[in-house]
Amino acid sequence: MDSEFFAFALKNTLDEVQKACPDIKNAFVLDQNHAVIAQDGNTTEEILTRAVEILNEMFEKADAIGGMDDLTIDGTNGQMNISRMEEV
């Protein structure tokens, strides 16, 4: 599948998920190299850049214990869920 088409389809999917679940404030998809494949329409570049920086630090630390497949962080202002799906 063409990567541009794949990214477009993922973006549309993320936008539709947010419409169905308004509690989701930001959503994005990274590839196995932690590069952004798609992001929803609400996620600014500033938010995305900072989130990817923090996630990269966490992924590096997780490698020391065998990696990470799923992670949930409960914060005072919300929750963040991270899930690995095959190559994404």
JOSULJO-V676958 format. One line per field, one symbol per residue. ss: DSSP state (H for helix, E for strand, L for the rest). psi: psi as a letter, one per 30 degrees, with the letter a starting at -180 (. if undefined). burial: # if it has 16 or more other ideal C-beta (glycine too) atoms within 10 Angstrom, else .. A space follows every 10 residues. Layout:
BEGIN
ss: ???
psi: ???
burial: ???
END
This chain:
BEGIN
ss: LLHHHHHHHH HHHHHHHHHH LLLLLLLEEE LLLLLEEEEL LLLLHHHHHH HHHHHHHHHH HHHLLLLLLE EEEEELLEEE EEELLLLL
psi: kkeeeeeeee eeeeeeeeef iffjekklkl afggkkelll ffjleeeeee eeeeeeeeee efefggakek kkkjlfgakk kkkkjcg.
burial: .........# #..#...#.. ...#.##### .....#.### ..#....#.. #...#..... .......... .......... ........
END
